[in-house]
């Protein structure tokens, strides 16, 4: 069984854009690490993705969660990785294109959380980044991939 879903982020104010309302999975406070991250926004976006996964599984009885790949571009890549790190059940894989690892200082804590039902380190991740992205720096993506690899995650960088 194959099914596709392409959810669109909701419209909301984004601090980095001077508070302008735009399509965005979460708020972006700034581009420096000290600007902080919108953890509540990551959680809200993950809840939306989880609802989409549940909907797909209801509509297509042959699809199991462990056969679902969550993929995203830019903010969607961040949400895909967050869905892996904070989800309660396994995924078949994650594809993260032109994104970064959210809440990266707590990666090991998220990976080793005892209440989780599966080993997140085993889920395959494909992380890719082009050279022409002017917003998401290649360095952020590479640093994220390195950190995940060092933590023992099953990641491929392209």
TAQUIGI-V597404 format. One record per backbone hydrogen bond with DSSP energy under -1.0 kcal/mol. CO is the residue of the C=O (numbers start at 0). NH is the residue of the N-H. If there is no record, write none. Layout:
CO:NH / CO:NH
This chain:
9:23 / 11:21 / 13:16 / 13:18 / 14:17 / 16:19 / 19:13 / 21:11 / 27:15 / 31:34 / 32:35 / 36:38 / 37:41 / 38:42 / 39:43 / 40:44 / 41:45 / 42:46 / 43:47 / 44:48 / 45:49 / 46:50 / 47:51 / 48:52 / 49:53 / 50:54 / 51:55 / 52:56 / 53:57 / 54:58 / 55:59 / 59:62 / 63:66 / 64:67 / 67:91 / 67:92 / 69:94 / 71:96 / 72:75 / 73:77 / 74:78 / 75:79 / 76:80 / 77:81 / 78:82 / 79:83 / 80:84 / 81:85 / 82:86 / 92:69 / 93:125 / 94:71 / 95:127 / 96:73 / 102:105 / 103:106 / 105:109 / 106:110 / 107:111 / 112:115 / 118:121 / 120:153 / 123:93 / 124:155 / 125:95 / 126:157 / 127:97 / 136:140 / 137:141 / 138:142 / 139:143 / 140:144 / 141:145 / 142:146 / 143:147 / 144:148 / 145:149 / 146:150 / 147:152 / 148:151 / 152:154 / 153:124 / 155:126
